[in-house]
Amino acid sequence: MVNYLHSLRRRRRKRLTNQQAQHVGDQRVAVIGLGRFGSSLANELMHRGWDVLGIDTDAQLVQKYSDGLTHSAVADCSDPEVLHQLGVHEFTSAVVGIGTDIEASILVSSNLLEAEVTNIWAKAISRQHGQILERLGVHHVVLPEHEMGERVAHLVTGRMLDYIEFDDDYALVKTVAPDIATGIPLGQSEVRSRYGVTVVGIKRPGEDFTYATAETIVQKGDVIVVTGKTHAVETFAELS
């Protein structure tokens, strides 16, 4: 099994660069699994002008969402032949929205990798599930419930107006400017050297967000967007 996974990843990496260059403008995506996550994603992609093929084993779900999608099909994509018959191997992007059936999620993801789909996203319902998908070679793994829980926890317990954390312990936070950052140009406030964060945007009441520079003077009550290591931005936001 381990040798199989290594071989699969090597083949995928070998073709990845050329495929991405060839299909950079391709706006077709197959969404496999039309539960709450998959259907919401499919609808949003449709609103953004993408062609969406929605697939699920549940005929009622497919019927429910078929009118809003470019194409739809009742099918079991754990069978690689089914994927081929649907033409999914010709897509450069696919999303595996299957959550509760971990075995099906893994089988479908494996089939998509075998079909050399260039850009595969997969939903995971636990960290262990996500780790399996990553080891398999899935390009993007998302844990929507876990990630949303972490984000809301930061908003509830802190002074942040919004919070986004990235994989490499790096975060972006929207917060009301603390006093230590107001009244003088950002370059003189030493926010970066003292707190390890960078102010990248600023919004004053009644105005749009603008980029911040070293000459920007933040005023009391301004909302700022700050980036940096997760612990650093959390600490800085608590100064508000």
DOTI-310307 format. One record per residue (C-alpha): y, x, z. Coordinates in steps of 0.5 Angstrom, whole numbers, padded with zeros to 4 digits, always signed. Last residue first. Example, Ala and Ser with C-alpha at 12.3 -4.5 7.8 and 13.67 -1.06 7.14 Angstrom:
// residues 2
-0002+0027+0014
-0009+0025+0016
***
This chain:
// residues 240
+0094-0015+0043
+0091-0009+0046
+0084-0012+0046
+0084-0011+0038
+0085-0004+0039
+0078-0003+0043
+0074-0007+0038
+0077-0003+0032
+0075+0003+0036
+0068+0000+0037
+0067-0002+0030
+0069+0005+0027
+0076+0004+0023
+0080-0002+0019
+0086-0006+0022
+0089-0012+0018
+0095-0014+0022
+0098-0021+0024
+0106-0020+0026
+0108-0023+0033
+0112-0017+0035
+0114-0013+0029
+0111-0008+0025
+0115-0003+0021
+0112+0000+0015
+0114+0007+0013
+0107+0010+0014
+0104+0004+0009
+0102-0003+0010
+0099-0007+0004
+0102-0014+0004
+0100-0021+0007
+0104-0027+0005
+0110-0029+0009
+0111-0035+0013
+0110-0031+0019
+0109-0024+0018
+0103-0021+0015
+0101-0014+0015
+0095-0010+0012
+0092-0003+0012
+0093-0001+0019
+0088+0005+0020
+0084+0006+0027
+0082+0012+0031
+0086+0010+0037
+0090+0015+0038
+0090+0019+0032
+0090+0013+0027
+0095+0009+0032
+0100+0015+0032
+0106+0010+0032
+0110+0015+0028
+0107+0014+0021
+0106+0006+0023
+0114+0006+0023
+0117+0004+0030
+0118-0003+0033
+0111-0005+0034
+0104-0001+0034
+0104+0000+0042
+0106-0008+0043
+0099-0010+0040
+0099-0013+0033
+0096-0020+0033
+0089-0019+0030
+0085-0019+0023
+0079-0014+0024
+0075-0010+0019
+0069-0006+0021
+0065+0000+0020
+0058+0002+0024
+0055+0004+0017
+0053-0003+0015
+0059-0007+0015
+0062-0011+0020
+0067-0017+0019
+0072-0020+0024
+0077-0025+0024
+0083-0027+0029
+0081-0022+0034
+0083-0023+0041
+0076-0022+0044
+0070-0026+0047
+0070-0032+0042
+0072-0028+0035
+0067-0022+0037
+0061-0028+0038
+0063-0031+0032
+0062-0025+0028
+0055-0023+0031
+0052-0030+0030
+0054-0030+0023
+0051-0024+0022
+0044-0026+0025
+0044-0033+0022
+0046-0030+0015
+0041-0024+0015
+0042-0021+0009
+0038-0016+0005
+0041-0013-0001
+0037-0008-0006
+0030-0010-0005
+0026-0004-0005
+0019-0006-0001
+0022-0002+0005
+0028-0006+0005
+0024-0013+0005
+0020-0010+0011
+0026-0008+0015
+0029-0015+0013
+0023-0019+0016
+0023-0015+0022
+0031-0016+0023
+0029-0023+0023
+0030-0029+0018
+0031-0025+0012
+0035-0027+0006
+0034-0023-0001
+0039-0020-0006
+0036-0017-0012
+0040-0013-0017
+0037-0010-0023
+0031-0015-0024
+0025-0010-0026
+0020-0015-0027
+0016-0011-0021
+0022-0012-0017
+0022-0019-0018
+0015-0020-0017
+0016-0016-0010
+0021-0020-0008
+0017-0027-0010
+0011-0024-0006
+0016-0022+0000
+0019-0029+0001
+0013-0032+0000
+0010-0029+0006
+0016-0030+0010
+0016-0037+0009
+0022-0039+0013
+0027-0036+0009
+0027-0037+0002
+0033-0036-0001
+0031-0030-0006
+0037-0028-0010
+0037-0026-0017
+0041-0022-0022
+0040-0018-0028
+0036-0024-0031
+0031-0022-0037
+0025-0022-0032
+0027-0029-0030
+0025-0032-0036
+0022-0038-0033
+0015-0036-0036
+0016-0029-0034
+0017-0032-0027
+0011-0036-0027
+0007-0030-0029
+0009-0027-0023
+0006-0032-0018
+0010-0032-0012
+0015-0036-0016
+0012-0042-0015
+0016-0047-0020
+0020-0054-0020
+0026-0052-0025
+0033-0052-0025
+0038-0050-0031
+0046-0050-0031
+0046-0053-0024
+0050-0059-0021
+0046-0064-0024
+0039-0060-0021
+0041-0060-0014
+0038-0066-0011
+0032-0066-0017
+0030-0059-0015
+0030-0061-0007
+0026-0067-0009
+0021-0062-0013
+0020-0058-0007
+0017-0051-0010
+0024-0049-0012
+0028-0045-0017
+0035-0046-0019
+0038-0042-0025
+0045-0041-0025
+0050-0039-0030
+0056-0036-0027
+0063-0040-0027
+0066-0038-0020
+0064-0046-0018
+0057-0045-0021
+0056-0039-0016
+0059-0043-0010
+0054-0048-0012
+0048-0043-0012
+0050-0040-0006
+0050-0047-0002
+0044-0049-0005
+0040-0042-0003
+0043-0042+0004
+0041-0049+0006
+0035-0049+0002
+0034-0048-0005
+0029-0043-0006
+0030-0038-0012
+0037-0037-0014
+0037-0034-0021
+0043-0031-0023
+0047-0030-0030
+0054-0027-0031
+0052-0021-0035
+0058-0017-0036
+0055-0010-0033
+0049-0011-0037
+0048-0005-0040
+0051+0000-0035
+0047-0004-0030
+0040-0003-0034
+0042+0005-0035
+0043+0006-0028
+0037+0003-0025
+0031+0005-0030
+0029+0011-0026
+0031+0008-0019
+0026+0002-0021
+0020+0006-0023
+0021+0011-0016
+0021+0005-0012
+0015+0002-0015
+0011+0008-0014
+0013+0009-0007
+0011+0002-0005
+0005+0003-0008
+0003+0009-0005
+0005+0006+0002
+0000+0000+0000
***
